């Protein structure tokens, strides 16, 4: 269960350091290898108990050692087992050499891998693990292609071979596993980039590493995974609470043809508890907005000149601005954005506001939160989308540093980065959420949480998790999910997570 996983997410180097610390504390490396093999064997046996046949594809290093010991356990259980190796196993060293000797002593069949050798049963990927550097080529690429083409169930030991443990980048080619059994510490690359497409189901085993060591290392982990138990909470409301204490959210956007974007953000902001909400949009959209959501205060604005007096009246109600949904990049949107940047208050920048920011035409105010998708992030960082996706954690942190803000980088394994180096990851969500308008709803949610007093990083963490889990709930019926379908689920999830009454 995801909820039972640790929240810390590590780089490969950090996990190796954890291994080394445990060995220094008196647990042998071979004991850790035996524990890893046992965990992987139990997982694959529980998943496919009737198969009774195993093909282990072994490479070099400790990943290969894990594979040899898994083969021993399968043989002991009465399974038919073959080991196909891409490296001369007599060259293995240390713990991996001991595992190879155990396989030889058990009488296992160990043969050189070739494309002509058939695979059967459950396939164990014990090729590369976290030790791969550079693009996978040669025999290793051929073996991975053959595994993927086999149609057989594949279990990856620790991480699918060819997947970067730090970034989720595919290093030329990677194993597409149905099950990944990860050890000691969860690797960041399992959850972001292309990782989610390759790992299948993830099972985790800490291999009895001491809780004290895990706890001390977690503080230095590369990122933290968002969970219900660790999310920030809104304070409960006291009986005398009134709307003026809950912030005044302004949503600025909705040019011709995109009025719905701003209205969805506004509706989400109200449903998530903002005390007051003002929608600044095109005059021709005001009537439709008030018909759909009469609780909204609407300013029909031909330009920013219409905003000064209304802004002056709200200055005592903790204003927060969400700008960008449906804003467009024409003169109307540019005029409103020029006004927004002059306001000294927390802000959430989305969509076309980010495109204007990337152009250098405006400067981001302090205490802002930006919500780019990979294309917007590429423009903000002046690089390609491919470069963003190759190292999403680095891209998120670079955005936070460059713009001195909290950056929420959308996509599978959404990342939230702060200028001080904090990094959080949301591993929730559903493919049905690939639908128009969901970012507008998220922007409204974030604005409402900021209006109710959460700091930018806290609001981004809580809002992202609520949005993703609401998507899972609303996606029960599959395709055809609408952005507004999420709003009642988000509201209910927030009430469960941060009850309104104490």
HELIX and SHEET records of a PDB file:
HELIX    1   1 UNK A    2  UNK A    4  5                                   3    
HELIX    2   2 UNK A   12  UNK A   24  1                                  13    
HELIX    3   3 UNK A   29  UNK A   47  1                                  19    
HELIX    4   4 UNK A   61  UNK A   76  1                                  16    
HELIX    5   5 UNK A   89  UNK A   91  5                                   3    
HELIX    6   6 UNK A   94  UNK A  105  1                                  12    
HELIX    7   7 UNK A  129  UNK A  131  5                                   3    
HELIX    8   8 UNK A  138  UNK A  149  1                                  12    
HELIX    9   9 UNK A  188  UNK A  190  5                                   3    
HELIX   10  10 UNK A  195  UNK A  198  1                                   4    
HELIX   11  11 UNK A  211  UNK A  218  1                                   8    
HELIX   12  12 UNK A  243  UNK A  245  5                                   3    
HELIX   13  13 UNK A  259  UNK A  271  1                                  13    
HELIX   14  14 UNK A  283  UNK A  285  5                                   3    
HELIX   15  15 UNK A  286  UNK A  292  1                                   7    
HELIX   16  16 UNK A  304  UNK A  306  5                                   3    
HELIX   17  17 UNK A  308  UNK A  314  1                                   7    
HELIX   18  18 UNK A  331  UNK A  340  1                                  10    
HELIX   19  19 UNK A  352  UNK A  359  1                                   8    
HELIX   20  20 UNK A  374  UNK A  381  1                                   8    
HELIX   21  21 UNK A  385  UNK A  390  1                                   6    
HELIX   22  22 UNK A  392  UNK A  403  1                                  12    
HELIX   23  23 UNK A  431  UNK A  433  5                                   3    
HELIX   24  24 UNK A  438  UNK A  451  1                                  14    
HELIX   25  25 UNK A  456  UNK A  474  1                                  19    
HELIX   26  26 UNK A  475  UNK A  477  5                                   3    
HELIX   27  27 UNK A  485  UNK A  497  1                                  13    
SHEET    1   A12 UNK A 186  UNK A 187  0                                        
SHEET    2   A12 UNK A   8  UNK A  10  1                                        
SHEET    3   A12 UNK A 223  UNK A 225 -1                                        
SHEET    4   A12 UNK A 423  UNK A 426  1                                        
SHEET    5   A12 UNK A 414  UNK A 417 -1                                        
SHEET    6   A12 UNK A 406  UNK A 409 -1                                        
SHEET    7   A12 UNK A 368  UNK A 370  1                                        
SHEET    8   A12 UNK A 346  UNK A 349  1                                        
SHEET    9   A12 UNK A 319  UNK A 323  1                                        
SHEET   10   A12 UNK A 248  UNK A 252  1                                        
SHEET   11   A12 UNK A 276  UNK A 281  1                                        
SHEET   12   A12 UNK A 297  UNK A 300  1                                        
SHEET    1   B 7 UNK A 109  UNK A 112  0                                        
SHEET    2   B 7 UNK A  80  UNK A  85  1                                        
SHEET    3   B 7 UNK A  53  UNK A  58  1                                        
SHEET    4   B 7 UNK A 122  UNK A 126  1                                        
SHEET    5   B 7 UNK A 154  UNK A 157  1                                        
SHEET    6   B 7 UNK A 179  UNK A 183  1                                        
SHEET    7   B 7 UNK A 201  UNK A 205  1                                        
END                                                                             
